[in-house]
Amino acid sequence: MNLRQHLLLGTTISALFLSGCVTMSDTQRRTATGAGVGALAGAVISSSTGGKAGTGAVIGAGVGALGTYIWSQNMERQKREMEQATQGTGIAVSQTADNQLKLDIPSDISFDVGRSNVKGNFAPVLDRFAASLRANQSTDVRIVGHTDNTGSDAVNNPLSLERANSTRSYLTTRGVSGARIQTEGQGSYQPIASNASADGRARNRRVEIFVGERTGN
């Protein structure tokens, strides 16, 4: 079976998962969606590595359905709150495929070039965010810092982590337990735009905040 046939099989399996979503609750629907996406990914991965697409799809479906986080009414409320708090700021608020709330914060909002201290116009957003976290104790937070490719890894890697840690420190001063917050610095290794233009580099200089509600809470 060639790659095109594998992709068709994966898409078909994904559609079968999603077709049952009409009568499901929101949580069930998102779990089924994860299973469908996992099935498609499994089929593609299996095809590219020489395995059987059907087997890869089944494995992928299982992985997609077994998400670490759930999307509850509390998470939906937090998403709406943050959408209101960040309206007009350029910060993007979204729900990820694995049921995490994501805040994508460009550097012109959060940090000056080459600096890791939180800018004044970022502070009110973090204040609102901290209040939301204090009201929802069953969530975990992961903050990831990124840079463009200007400069060396020796500069970019620690800078990206410093920005994540600076954001974490701000939240802890607002009453959020540091034990709930993990930080990462990815340097310039995960660009979302081309570094060939000034606009692209500006988009790549960013901080991403992920919030997930743990299962079993």
C-alpha positions as CSV (number, residue, x, y, z in Angstrom):
1,M,0.0,0.0,0.0
2,N,1.5,3.4,-1.0
3,L,1.5,6.6,1.0
4,R,-1.6,8.0,-0.7
5,Q,-3.5,4.9,0.2
6,H,-2.2,5.1,3.8
7,L,-3.4,8.7,4.1
8,L,-6.8,7.7,2.7
9,L,-7.1,4.9,5.3
10,G,-6.1,7.2,8.1
11,T,-8.5,9.9,7.0
12,T,-11.3,7.3,6.8
13,I,-10.6,6.0,10.3
14,S,-10.5,9.6,11.6
15,A,-13.9,10.3,10.0
16,L,-15.4,7.2,11.6
17,F,-14.3,8.5,15.0
18,L,-15.7,12.0,14.4
19,S,-19.0,10.8,13.0
20,G,-20.0,9.6,16.4
21,C,-19.5,13.0,18.0
22,V,-23.0,14.4,17.3
23,T,-24.7,12.9,20.4
24,M,-21.7,13.2,22.7
25,S,-21.0,15.6,25.5
26,D,-18.3,18.2,25.0
27,T,-15.7,16.2,26.8
28,Q,-16.6,13.0,25.0
29,R,-16.5,14.8,21.6
30,R,-13.1,16.2,22.2
31,T,-11.8,12.8,23.3
32,A,-13.2,11.2,20.2
33,T,-11.6,14.0,18.1
34,G,-8.3,13.3,19.7
35,A,-8.7,9.6,18.9
36,G,-9.5,10.5,15.2
37,V,-6.5,12.8,14.9
38,G,-4.4,10.1,16.6
39,A,-5.6,7.6,14.1
40,L,-4.6,9.7,11.1
41,A,-1.2,10.5,12.7
42,G,-0.6,6.9,13.4
43,A,-1.4,5.9,9.9
44,V,1.0,8.5,8.4
45,I,3.8,7.7,10.9
46,S,3.4,4.0,10.3
47,S,3.5,4.5,6.5
48,S,6.6,6.7,6.6
49,T,8.4,4.1,8.7
50,G,7.5,1.1,6.6
51,G,4.8,-0.3,9.0
52,K,1.2,-1.2,8.3
53,A,-1.1,1.7,8.1
54,G,-4.0,-0.1,9.8
55,T,-1.9,-1.0,12.9
56,G,-0.5,2.5,13.1
57,A,-3.9,4.0,13.0
58,V,-5.2,1.9,15.9
59,I,-2.1,2.7,18.0
60,G,-2.5,6.4,17.1
61,A,-6.2,6.4,18.0
62,G,-5.3,5.0,21.4
63,V,-2.7,7.7,22.0
64,G,-5.1,10.4,20.9
65,A,-7.8,9.3,23.2
66,L,-5.6,9.0,26.3
67,G,-5.0,12.7,26.8
68,T,-3.4,13.9,30.0
69,Y,-5.8,16.9,30.4
70,I,-9.5,17.4,30.2
71,W,-11.5,20.4,28.9
72,S,-14.0,21.2,31.5
73,Q,-16.5,24.0,32.1
74,N,-13.8,25.6,34.3
75,M,-11.3,25.5,31.4
76,E,-13.9,27.0,29.0
77,R,-14.5,29.8,31.5
78,Q,-10.8,30.5,31.9
79,K,-10.5,30.7,28.1
80,R,-13.3,33.2,27.9
81,E,-11.8,35.3,30.7
82,M,-8.4,35.4,29.1
83,E,-10.0,36.3,25.7
84,Q,-11.6,39.3,27.4
85,A,-8.4,40.2,29.3
86,T,-6.2,40.1,26.2
87,Q,-8.6,41.7,23.7
88,G,-6.8,44.1,21.5
89,T,-3.3,43.2,22.9
90,G,-2.2,40.9,20.2
91,I,-2.1,37.9,22.5
92,A,-3.7,34.8,21.0
93,V,-5.8,32.6,23.2
94,S,-6.7,29.1,22.0
95,Q,-7.5,25.5,23.0
96,T,-4.8,23.0,22.0
97,A,-5.5,19.5,20.5
98,D,-4.7,18.0,23.9
99,N,-7.1,20.2,25.8
100,Q,-4.7,22.8,27.1
101,L,-5.4,26.5,27.2
102,K,-2.7,28.3,25.3
103,L,-1.6,32.0,25.5
104,D,0.7,33.0,22.7
105,I,2.4,36.2,23.7
106,P,4.5,38.2,21.2
107,S,7.6,39.9,22.4
108,D,6.4,43.4,21.7
109,I,3.8,42.8,24.4
110,S,5.9,41.0,26.9
111,F,9.7,41.8,26.7
112,D,12.0,44.3,25.2
113,V,14.6,43.0,22.7
114,G,17.4,41.2,24.5
115,R,15.7,41.7,27.9
116,S,13.9,39.3,30.3
117,N,12.0,41.7,32.6
118,V,8.2,41.8,32.2
119,K,7.0,45.0,30.4
120,G,4.4,47.2,31.9
121,N,1.7,46.5,29.4
122,F,2.1,42.7,30.0
123,A,1.6,43.1,33.7
124,P,-2.2,43.6,33.7
125,V,-2.7,40.5,31.6
126,L,-0.6,38.5,34.0
127,D,-2.5,39.9,36.9
128,R,-5.8,38.7,35.4
129,F,-4.1,35.4,34.5
130,A,-2.9,34.9,38.1
131,A,-6.3,35.5,39.5
132,S,-7.7,32.8,37.2
133,L,-5.1,30.4,38.3
134,R,-5.7,31.1,42.0
135,A,-9.4,30.3,41.4
136,N,-8.6,27.0,39.6
137,Q,-6.2,25.1,41.7
138,S,-6.4,21.8,39.7
139,T,-4.5,23.2,36.8
140,D,-0.9,23.0,35.9
141,V,1.1,25.7,34.0
142,R,3.9,25.4,31.5
143,I,5.7,28.5,30.3
144,V,7.9,28.3,27.2
145,G,10.3,31.1,26.0
146,H,11.4,31.5,22.4
147,T,13.8,33.8,20.5
148,D,14.5,34.5,16.8
149,N,17.7,33.2,15.3
150,T,19.6,36.5,15.7
151,G,22.7,35.8,17.8
152,S,24.2,32.6,19.0
153,D,22.6,29.7,21.0
154,A,24.9,30.8,23.9
155,V,22.8,34.0,24.1
156,N,19.4,32.8,22.8
157,N,19.0,29.6,24.9
158,P,19.4,31.2,28.3
159,L,17.5,34.3,27.3
160,S,14.5,32.2,26.3
161,L,14.6,30.4,29.7
162,E,15.1,33.7,31.5
163,R,11.9,35.1,30.0
164,A,9.9,32.0,31.0
165,N,11.3,32.2,34.5
166,S,10.6,35.9,34.7
167,T,7.0,35.2,33.8
168,R,6.8,32.5,36.4
169,S,8.3,34.8,39.1
170,Y,5.7,37.4,38.3
171,L,2.9,34.9,38.8
172,T,4.3,33.6,42.0
173,T,4.4,37.1,43.4
174,R,0.7,37.3,42.7
175,G,-0.1,34.2,44.8
176,V,0.3,31.3,42.3
177,S,2.2,28.4,43.7
178,G,5.5,27.9,42.0
179,A,5.1,24.2,42.3
180,R,2.4,24.4,39.7
181,I,4.5,26.1,37.1
182,Q,7.2,24.5,34.8
183,T,9.4,26.6,32.6
184,E,11.3,25.9,29.4
185,G,13.6,27.8,27.1
186,Q,13.6,26.7,23.4
187,G,15.9,29.4,22.1
188,S,15.4,29.7,18.3
189,Y,14.6,26.1,17.6
190,Q,10.8,26.4,17.3
191,P,10.1,29.3,14.9
192,I,6.5,30.0,13.8
193,A,7.6,32.3,11.0
194,S,10.5,32.9,8.7
195,N,13.5,34.5,10.3
196,A,14.4,36.1,7.0
197,S,12.2,39.2,7.7
198,A,11.9,41.6,10.6
199,D,8.2,40.7,11.0
200,G,9.0,37.0,11.1
201,R,11.7,37.5,13.7
202,A,9.4,39.5,15.8
203,R,6.8,36.8,15.7
204,N,9.4,34.2,16.7
205,R,10.4,36.2,19.8
206,R,7.5,35.1,22.0
207,V,6.4,33.4,25.2
208,E,3.8,30.6,25.2
209,I,1.8,29.7,28.3
210,F,0.0,26.4,28.5
211,V,-2.6,25.6,31.2
212,G,-4.0,22.1,31.6
213,E,-6.6,20.7,34.1
214,R,-5.4,17.4,35.5
215,T,-7.5,14.4,35.1
216,G,-9.1,12.9,38.2
217,N,-9.7,16.3,39.9
